[in-house]
Amino acid sequence: MVDWEVTAKTIFCDSVKDEVTIIVQGTGAAKCSGLQKYDNPGKETKKALKLKRRTAGKELKCLGPECPVIKQQRDTLMSEK
């Protein structure tokens, strides 16, 4: 059982080549700030992704709620006592 209500960690996400914050609640629910920004990107975000895609040489796309990085962070935090 965890003794905290919510925690957040900022990481560099290779899927979108940007920093995102992963938020994990004590109940085990997890979400990523990148989901709001990159899952359904607006005009400015699409431009930024296009420029980053040229540099990265690959398609950049948010993996959404099924992202393995979100799951890994959640599982790591929930396993700590």
BATOR-749723 format. One record per residue (C-alpha): x, y, z; residue in three letters. Coordinates in pm, whole numbers, plus 32768, in hexadecimal, padded with zeros to 4 digits. Each point is the difference from the previous one (the first is absolute). Layout:
residues N
XYZAla ...
//
This chain:
residues 81
800080008000Met 808081597FAAVal 8002811F80F8Asp 7FDE811B7F05Trp 7ED7808C7F3EGlu 809F80717EBBVal 815A801D7F6CThr 808780897EBAAla 813E7FC87F3CLys 807980BE7ED0Thr 80B67F317EFBIle 807480257E99Phe 7F0D7F417F21Cys 80A47F687ECBAsp 7EAB7FD27F5BSer 7FCD81797FDEVal 8164807C8043Lys 7F9080E4811AAsp 7FEC800A8179Glu 7EBC7F7D8095Val 7F877FD68163Thr 7F787EB28073Ile 7F088020811FIle 7FB57ED180D8Val 7EF57FFD810CGln 80177F298138Gly 7EDD7F347F78Thr 80D57F957ED7Gly 7F5E80E07EFBAla 810580997F1AAla 800181057EEDLys 80F780C27F31Cys 800281727FADSer 80727FAA7EA1Gly 7EB37F587FBBLeu 7F47814C8011Gln 80FC80B07F25Lys 805E7EF57F01Tyr 7EE27F067FE6Asp 7F2480F37F41Asn 80F481187FA7Pro 7F98815E7F9DGly 809380C67EE1Lys 8132808480BDGlu 804E7EAD8099Thr 7FE87F5A7EAALys 810080F97F7ALys 80ED7FB78120Ala 7FDA7E897FCDLeu 804880247E8DLys 814880B38049Leu 80627F018108Lys 7FA87EE37F12Arg 80FB80847F01Arg 811180048107Thr 7FA27EAE8094Ala 7FD67F567EB1Gly 7ECD7F428075Lys 7E8E8030803BGlu 7FB680A4814FLeu 7EB97FA080A2Lys 7F767FEE8160Cys 7FB87E988060Leu 7ED7806980D3Gly 7F827F59813DPro 809E7EB37F9CGlu 816080948007Cys 80F77F0B809BPro 80C2811D80A5Val 7ECB806D80C4Ile 7FC07E99806BLys 816C7FCE8066Gln 8006813E80D4Gln 7EB77FA280A6Arg 806F7E9C8047Asp 814E8074808EThr 7F5B80FA80EALeu 7EF17F0F806FMet 80FE7EEF8050Ser 80C480E380ECGlu 7F9D7FF1816CLys 
//
